[in-house]
């Protein structure tokens, strides 16, 4: 799994891909590490899924109101662990990302 990464998507349609190497291993009693900068603009995290870069995988984003968008994982901007994301999908007011499937 040399190309292992994590896709993080927020409820307002922002997201990013981060390689798994950027997440340090924590011992027992560790408090974890931040995976994405969460702001008012990005909204809370909707889902985080494991993906493989360079394998032609696609991700399906589905909102509560039934809108869907399919994106290739390799087309999503790779960002550092603490950075914010990029807009993956425009989400209408009152709607939110409900499901992320690879």
DSSP file (Angstrom, degrees, kcal/mol; ACC not computed):
  #  RESIDUE AA STRUCTURE BP1 BP2  ACC     N-H-->O    O-->H-N    N-H-->O    O-->H-N    TCO  KAPPA ALPHA  PHI   PSI    X-CA   Y-CA   Z-CA
    1    1 A X    >         0   0    0      0, 0.0     3,-1.4     0, 0.0     0, 0.0   0.000 360.0 360.0 360.0  54.8    0.0    0.0    0.0
    2    2 A X  T 3   +     0   0    0      1,-0.3    50,-0.0    50,-0.0     0, 0.0   0.751 360.0  47.5 -67.2 -23.6    2.7    2.5   -1.0
    3    3 A X  T 3  S+     0   0    0     50,-0.1    50,-2.7    16,-0.1    -1,-0.3   0.043  80.5 144.2-106.1  24.8    0.0    4.8   -2.4
    4    4 A X  E <   +A   52   0A   0     -3,-1.4    16,-1.9    48,-0.2    17,-0.4  -0.407  20.1 161.2 -68.8 138.4   -2.3    4.7    0.7
    5    5 A X  E     -AB  51  19A   0     46,-2.4    46,-2.5    14,-0.3     2,-0.4  -0.928  35.6-120.4-148.8 170.3   -4.1    7.9    1.5
    6    6 A X  E     -AB  50  18A   0     12,-3.0    12,-2.3    -2,-0.3     2,-0.6  -0.980  15.8-152.7-119.7 129.0   -7.1    9.3    3.4
    7    7 A X  E     -AB  49  17A   0     42,-3.2    42,-2.5    -2,-0.4     2,-0.5  -0.909  14.0-168.2 -99.5 121.4   -9.9   11.2    1.8
    8    8 A X  E     -AB  48  16A   0      8,-2.4     8,-1.8    -2,-0.6     2,-0.4  -0.949   5.1-176.3-113.4 128.3  -11.6   13.6    4.2
    9    9 A X  E     -AB  47  15A   0     38,-2.7    37,-2.7    -2,-0.5    38,-2.0  -0.978  12.0-146.9-127.2 136.3  -14.9   15.3    3.2
   10   10 A X  E >   -A   45   0A   0      4,-3.0     3,-1.7    -2,-0.4    35,-0.3  -0.567  29.9-108.5 -97.9 165.7  -16.9   17.9    5.1
   11   11 A X  T 3  S+     0   0    0     33,-2.8    86,-1.9     1,-0.3    32,-0.1   0.732 117.3  57.3 -64.6 -23.5  -20.6   18.4    5.2
   12   12 A X  T 3  S-     0   0    0     30,-1.2    79,-0.5    32,-0.3    -1,-0.3   0.258 124.7 -96.8 -94.1  12.4  -20.4   21.5    3.1
   13   13 A X  S <  S+     0   0    0     -3,-1.7    75,-3.1     1,-0.3    76,-1.6   0.566  79.8 132.3  90.9   9.4  -18.6   19.8    0.2
   14   14 A X  E     + C   0  87A   0     28,-0.5    -4,-3.0    73,-0.2    -1,-0.3  -0.630  27.4 155.6 -89.0 153.3  -15.0   20.6    1.0
   15   15 A X  E     -BC   9  86A   0     71,-2.5    71,-3.0    -6,-0.2     2,-0.3  -0.992  21.2-171.4-166.9 170.4  -12.4   17.8    0.9
   16   16 A X  E     -B    8   0A   0     -8,-1.8    -8,-2.4    -2,-0.3     2,-0.4  -0.979  22.8-124.0-162.9 162.0   -8.8   16.7    0.4
   17   17 A X  E     -Bd   7  78A   0     60,-1.5    62,-2.4    -2,-0.3     2,-0.4  -0.960  26.2-176.0-113.5 133.0   -6.6   13.7    0.1
   18   18 A X  E     -B    6   0A   0    -12,-2.3   -12,-3.0    -2,-0.4    62,-0.1  -0.997  28.6-115.4-130.2 132.4   -3.7   13.2    2.5
   19   19 A X  E >   -B    5   0A   0     -2,-0.4     3,-1.6    60,-0.3   -14,-0.3  -0.342  23.4-123.3 -65.6 148.3   -1.1   10.5    2.3
   20   20 A X  G >  S+     0   0    0    -16,-1.9     3,-1.5     1,-0.3    -1,-0.1   0.735 105.1  73.2 -65.4 -23.2   -1.2    8.0    5.2
   21   21 A X  G 3  S+     0   0    0    -17,-0.4    -1,-0.3     1,-0.3   -16,-0.1   0.726  85.7  65.5 -64.2 -21.8    2.5    8.8    5.9
   22   22 A X  G <  S+     0   0    0     -3,-1.6     2,-0.7     2,-0.1    -1,-0.3   0.605  84.9  83.1 -78.4 -10.6    1.6   12.2    7.3
   23   23 A X  S <  S-     0   0    0     -3,-1.5     2,-0.1    -4,-0.2    -1,-0.0  -0.850  76.5-143.4 -97.7 114.9   -0.3   10.6   10.2
   24   24 A X        -     0   0    0     -2,-0.7     2,-0.4     1,-0.1     9,-0.1  -0.408  19.6-110.2 -75.6 151.2    2.0    9.7   13.1
   25   25 A X        -     0   0    0     -2,-0.1     2,-0.4     7,-0.0    -1,-0.1  -0.682  34.9-155.9 -79.8 131.2    1.5    6.6   15.1
   26   26 A X        -     0   0    0     -2,-0.4     3,-0.1     4,-0.1     2,-0.0  -0.853   6.7-133.2-109.9 145.7    0.4    7.4   18.7
   27   27 A X    >   -     0   0    0     -2,-0.4     3,-2.0     1,-0.2    -1,-0.1  -0.183  49.3 -55.4 -84.2-177.6    0.8    5.2   21.7
   28   28 A X  T 3  S+     0   0    0      1,-0.3    -1,-0.2     3,-0.0     3,-0.1  -0.352 128.3  23.4 -60.1 134.7   -1.7    4.3   24.4
   29   29 A X  T 3  S+     0   0    0      1,-0.3    -1,-0.3    -3,-0.1    -2,-0.1   0.467  88.9 144.8  85.9   1.4   -3.2    7.4   25.9
   30   30 A X    <   -     0   0    0     -3,-2.0    -1,-0.3     1,-0.1     3,-0.1  -0.361  50.9-138.2 -69.9 154.1   -2.3    9.6   22.9
   31   31 A X        -     0   0    0      1,-0.3    -1,-0.1    -3,-0.1    -3,-0.0   0.360  42.9-121.4 -96.4   5.1   -4.7   12.4   22.1
   32   32 A X        -     0   0    0      2,-0.0     2,-0.3    -8,-0.0    -1,-0.3  -0.222  25.3 -87.5  85.3-178.3   -4.6   11.8   18.3
   33   33 A X        -     0   0    0     -3,-0.1     2,-0.2    -9,-0.1   -10,-0.0  -0.955  37.5-100.1-132.8 151.8   -3.6   14.2   15.5
   34   34 A X        -     0   0    0     -2,-0.3     3,-0.1     1,-0.1    -2,-0.0  -0.489  28.3-172.1 -70.8 138.3   -5.6   16.7   13.5
   35   35 A X        +     0   0    0      1,-0.4     2,-0.3    -2,-0.2    -1,-0.1   0.670  67.2   3.3-103.7 -22.6   -6.6   15.5   10.1
   36   36 A X  S    S-     0   0    0     46,-0.1     2,-0.6    49,-0.0    -1,-0.4  -0.963  73.4-107.6-162.9 143.1   -8.0   18.7    8.6
   37   37 A X        -     0   0    0     46,-1.4     2,-0.5    -2,-0.3    48,-0.3  -0.666  38.2-153.7 -74.8 119.0   -8.5   22.3    9.5
   38   38 A X        +     0   0    0     -2,-0.6     2,-0.2    46,-0.1     6,-0.1  -0.850  21.8 166.5-100.5 126.9  -12.2   22.8   10.2
   39   39 A X     >  -     0   0    0     -2,-0.5     4,-2.4     4,-0.3     0, 0.0  -0.741  52.4 -97.8-127.8 176.1  -13.6   26.3    9.7
   40   40 A X  T  4 S+     0   0    0     -2,-0.2     4,-0.1     1,-0.2    -1,-0.1   0.878 124.2  51.7 -61.0 -38.5  -17.1   27.9    9.4
   41   41 A X  T  4 S+     0   0    0      1,-0.2    -1,-0.2     2,-0.1   -27,-0.1   0.883 114.6  40.2 -67.8 -39.7  -16.7   27.8    5.6
   42   42 A X  T  4 S-     0   0    0      1,-0.1   -30,-1.2   -29,-0.1   -28,-0.5   0.834  97.0-153.4 -81.2 -32.3  -15.8   24.1    5.5
   43   43 A X     <  -     0   0    0     -4,-2.4    -4,-0.3   -32,-0.1    -1,-0.1  -0.168  37.8 -36.7  81.4 177.1  -18.3   22.8    8.1
   44   44 A X  S    S-     0   0    0      1,-0.1   -33,-2.8   -34,-0.1   -32,-0.3  -0.258  74.8 -86.0 -71.9 161.7  -17.8   19.7   10.2
   45   45 A X  E     -A   10   0A   0    -35,-0.3   -35,-0.3     1,-0.2    -1,-0.1  -0.494  37.2-174.5 -69.1 129.9  -16.3   16.5    8.9
   46   46 A X  E     -     0   0A   0    -37,-2.7     2,-0.3     1,-0.4   -36,-0.2   0.846  63.6 -21.9 -90.3 -42.6  -18.8   14.2    7.1
   47   47 A X  E     -A    9   0A   0    -38,-2.0   -38,-2.7    52,-0.1     2,-0.4  -0.987  44.5-151.9-165.0 155.7  -16.6   11.2    6.5
   48   48 A X  E     +A    8   0A   0     -2,-0.3     2,-0.3   -40,-0.2   -40,-0.2  -0.985  24.3 178.4-135.6 125.7  -13.0   10.0    6.1
   49   49 A X  E     -A    7   0A   0    -42,-2.5   -42,-3.2    -2,-0.4     2,-0.3  -0.936  30.4-112.0-130.4 150.5  -12.3    7.0    3.9
   50   50 A X  E     +A    6   0A   0     -2,-0.3     2,-0.3   -44,-0.2   -44,-0.2  -0.636  41.0 173.1 -80.3 136.5   -9.1    5.1    2.9
   51   51 A X  E     -A    5   0A   0    -46,-2.5   -46,-2.4    -2,-0.3     2,-0.5  -0.887  29.1-126.8-137.1 166.7   -8.2    5.4   -0.8
   52   52 A X  E >   -A    4   0A   0     -2,-0.3     3,-0.8   -48,-0.2     5,-0.5  -0.982  24.3-136.2-118.1 125.6   -5.3    4.4   -3.1
   53   53 A X  T 3  S+     0   0    0    -50,-2.7   -50,-0.1    -2,-0.5   -51,-0.0  -0.546  84.8  20.0 -79.1 145.0   -3.7    7.0   -5.3
   54   54 A X  T 3  S+     0   0    0     -2,-0.2    -1,-0.2     3,-0.1   -51,-0.0   0.603  94.6 102.0  77.4  12.3   -2.9    6.2   -8.9
   55   55 A X  S <  S-     0   0    0     -3,-0.8    -2,-0.1   -52,-0.1    -1,-0.1   0.386  92.6-112.8-108.6   1.4   -5.3    3.3   -9.0
   56   56 A X        +     0   0    0      1,-0.2    -3,-0.1    -4,-0.1     2,-0.0   0.718  57.1 164.8  75.7  20.9   -8.2    5.0  -10.9
   57   57 A X        -     0   0    0     -5,-0.5    16,-2.5    15,-0.1    17,-0.5  -0.351  22.6-151.8 -70.1 151.7  -10.6    4.9   -8.0
   58   58 A X  E     -E   72   0B   0     44,-0.4     2,-0.4    14,-0.3    14,-0.2  -0.898   0.6-148.4-120.1 154.1  -13.7    7.1   -8.0
   59   59 A X  E     -E   71   0B   0     12,-3.2    12,-2.5    -2,-0.3     2,-0.5  -0.965   6.0-147.8-122.2 140.9  -15.6    8.5   -5.0
   60   60 A X  E     -EF  70 101B   0     41,-3.3    41,-2.2    -2,-0.4     2,-0.5  -0.943   9.0-163.0-111.4 120.4  -19.3    9.1   -4.9
   61   61 A X  E     -EF  69 100B   0      8,-3.1     8,-2.1    -2,-0.5     2,-0.4  -0.894   9.6-174.2-102.3 128.7  -20.6   12.0   -2.8
   62   62 A X  E     -EF  68  99B   0     37,-2.4    36,-3.1    -2,-0.5    37,-2.0  -0.984   9.5-149.5-126.9 133.5  -24.3   12.0   -1.9
   63   63 A X  E >   - F   0  97B   0      4,-2.6     3,-1.5    -2,-0.4    34,-0.2  -0.489  31.1-106.6 -95.6 169.0  -26.3   14.8   -0.1
   64   64 A X  T 3  S+     0   0    0     32,-2.1    33,-0.1     1,-0.3    -1,-0.1   0.811 120.8  54.4 -62.5 -31.1  -29.3   14.5    2.2
   65   65 A X  T 3  S-     0   0    0     31,-0.2    -1,-0.3     2,-0.1    32,-0.1   0.382 124.5-101.3 -87.9   5.0  -31.5   15.9   -0.6
   66   66 A X  S <  S+     0   0    0     -3,-1.5     2,-0.2     1,-0.3    -2,-0.1   0.511  71.4 143.7  94.5   5.4  -30.3   13.2   -3.0
   67   67 A X        -     0   0    0      2,-0.0    -4,-2.6    -5,-0.0     2,-0.3  -0.559  29.4-166.6 -74.8 143.9  -27.8   15.1   -5.2
   68   68 A X  E     -E   62   0B   0     -6,-0.2     2,-0.3    -2,-0.2    -6,-0.2  -0.973  14.2-176.0-135.3 149.1  -24.9   12.9   -6.2
   69   69 A X  E     -E   61   0B   0     -8,-2.1    -8,-3.1    -2,-0.3     2,-0.5  -0.987  11.9-153.2-145.3 132.5  -21.4   13.6   -7.7
   70   70 A X  E     +E   60   0B   0     -2,-0.3     2,-0.4   -10,-0.2   -10,-0.2  -0.929  19.4 176.8-109.5 129.3  -18.8   11.1   -8.8
   71   71 A X  E     -E   59   0B   0    -12,-2.5   -12,-3.2    -2,-0.5     2,-0.3  -0.971  32.6-116.1-131.0 142.8  -15.1   12.3   -8.8
   72   72 A X  E >   -E   58   0B   0     -2,-0.4     3,-1.3   -14,-0.2     4,-0.4  -0.637  22.6-135.6 -75.3 135.3  -11.9   10.5   -9.6
   73   73 A X  G >  S+     0   0    0    -16,-2.5     3,-1.4    -2,-0.3    -1,-0.1   0.870 104.0  58.8 -59.7 -38.3   -9.7   10.3   -6.4
   74   74 A X  G 3  S+     0   0    0    -17,-0.5    -1,-0.3     1,-0.3     4,-0.1   0.674  99.0  59.6 -68.3 -15.9   -6.6   11.3   -8.4
   75   75 A X  G <  S+     0   0    0     -3,-1.3     2,-0.4     2,-0.1    -1,-0.3   0.567  84.7  95.5 -86.2 -10.2   -8.3   14.5   -9.5
   76   76 A X  S <  S-     0   0    0     -3,-1.4     2,-0.1    -4,-0.4   -60,-0.1  -0.676  87.9-107.2 -84.5 133.4   -8.7   15.7   -5.9
   77   77 A X        -     0   0    0     -2,-0.4   -60,-1.5   -62,-0.1     2,-0.4  -0.365  27.0-131.5 -63.0 128.4   -5.9   18.0   -4.7
   78   78 A X  B     +d   17   0A   0    -62,-0.2     2,-0.3    -4,-0.1   -60,-0.2  -0.696  34.7 177.4 -79.8 130.3   -3.5   16.3   -2.2
   79   79 A X        -     0   0    0    -62,-2.4   -60,-0.3    -2,-0.4     6,-0.1  -0.841  32.1 -89.8-130.2 165.7   -2.9   18.6    0.8
   80   80 A X    >   -     0   0    0     -2,-0.3     3,-0.7   -62,-0.1    -1,-0.1  -0.232  45.2-101.4 -71.5 167.6   -1.0   18.4    4.0
   81   81 A X  T 3  S+     0   0    0      1,-0.2    -1,-0.1   -45,-0.1   -63,-0.0   0.847 119.5  38.8 -60.9 -38.7   -2.5   16.9    7.2
   82   82 A X  T 3  S+     0   0    0    -46,-0.1    -1,-0.2   -45,-0.0   -46,-0.1   0.499  95.3 103.4 -94.3  -3.6   -3.3   20.2    8.8
   83   83 A X  S <  S-     0   0    0     -3,-0.7   -46,-1.4   -48,-0.1    -4,-0.1  -0.276  73.3-110.7 -75.5 162.8   -4.4   22.2    5.7
   84   84 A X        -     0   0    0    -48,-0.2    -1,-0.1     1,-0.1   -46,-0.1  -0.275  38.1-109.9 -78.8 176.6   -8.0   23.0    4.8
   85   85 A X        -     0   0    0    -48,-0.3     2,-0.3   -69,-0.1   -69,-0.2  -0.291  19.1-112.2-101.0-173.7   -9.6   21.3    1.8
   86   86 A X  E     -C   15   0A   0    -71,-3.0   -71,-2.5    -9,-0.2     2,-0.5  -0.812  43.8 -87.2-115.7 159.5  -10.8   22.4   -1.7
   87   87 A X  E     +C   14   0A   0     -2,-0.3   -73,-0.2   -73,-0.2     3,-0.1  -0.552  46.3 167.8 -72.4 119.1  -14.4   22.5   -2.9
   88   88 A X        +     0   0    0    -75,-3.1     2,-0.3    -2,-0.5   -74,-0.2   0.772  68.0   9.8 -96.0 -35.8  -15.4   19.1   -4.2
   89   89 A X        -     0   0    0    -76,-1.6     2,-0.6   -77,-0.1    -1,-0.3  -0.997  69.9-122.7-149.2 137.9  -19.2   19.8   -4.5
   90   90 A X        -     0   0    0     -2,-0.3     2,-0.5    -3,-0.1   -77,-0.1  -0.754  32.2-160.2 -82.6 121.2  -21.4   22.8   -4.3
   91   91 A X        -     0   0    0     -2,-0.6     3,-0.1   -79,-0.5     6,-0.0  -0.894  14.7-123.4-108.3 129.3  -24.0   22.0   -1.6
   92   92 A X    >   -     0   0    0     -2,-0.5     3,-2.0     1,-0.1     2,-0.1  -0.218  40.8 -82.8 -66.5 157.7  -27.3   23.9   -1.5
   93   93 A X  T 3  S+     0   0    0      1,-0.3    -1,-0.1     3,-0.0     3,-0.1  -0.390 119.9  19.9 -59.4 135.5  -28.3   25.9    1.7
   94   94 A X  T 3  S+     0   0    0      1,-0.3    -1,-0.3    -3,-0.1     2,-0.2   0.380 108.5  99.8  83.5  -4.6  -30.0   23.5    4.1
   95   95 A X    <   -     0   0    0     -3,-2.0    -1,-0.3   -31,-0.1     2,-0.3  -0.678  48.4-177.3-108.2 165.3  -28.4   20.5    2.5
   96   96 A X        -     0   0    0     -2,-0.2   -32,-2.1    -3,-0.1     2,-0.3  -0.986  38.4 -86.7-157.9 155.5  -25.3   18.5    3.6
   97   97 A X  E     +F   63   0B   0    -86,-1.9   -34,-0.3    -2,-0.3     3,-0.1  -0.516  41.9 175.5 -65.0 128.3  -23.1   15.6    2.5
   98   98 A X  E     +     0   0B   0    -36,-3.1     2,-0.3     1,-0.3   -35,-0.2   0.716  59.2  18.9-106.9 -30.3  -24.7   12.5    3.9
   99   99 A X  E     -F   62   0B   0    -37,-2.0   -37,-2.4   -52,-0.0     2,-0.4  -1.000  49.9-166.0-149.1 143.1  -22.5    9.7    2.4
  100  100 A X  E     +F   61   0B   0     -2,-0.3     2,-0.4   -39,-0.2   -39,-0.2  -0.989  18.7 179.1-128.5 120.6  -19.1    9.2    0.8
  101  101 A X  E      F   60   0B   0    -41,-2.2   -41,-3.3    -2,-0.4    -2,-0.0  -0.971 360.0 360.0-126.8 138.6  -18.4    5.9   -1.0
  102  102 A X              0   0    0     -2,-0.4   -44,-0.4   -43,-0.2    -1,-0.1   0.368 360.0 360.0-100.4 360.0  -15.3    4.7   -2.8
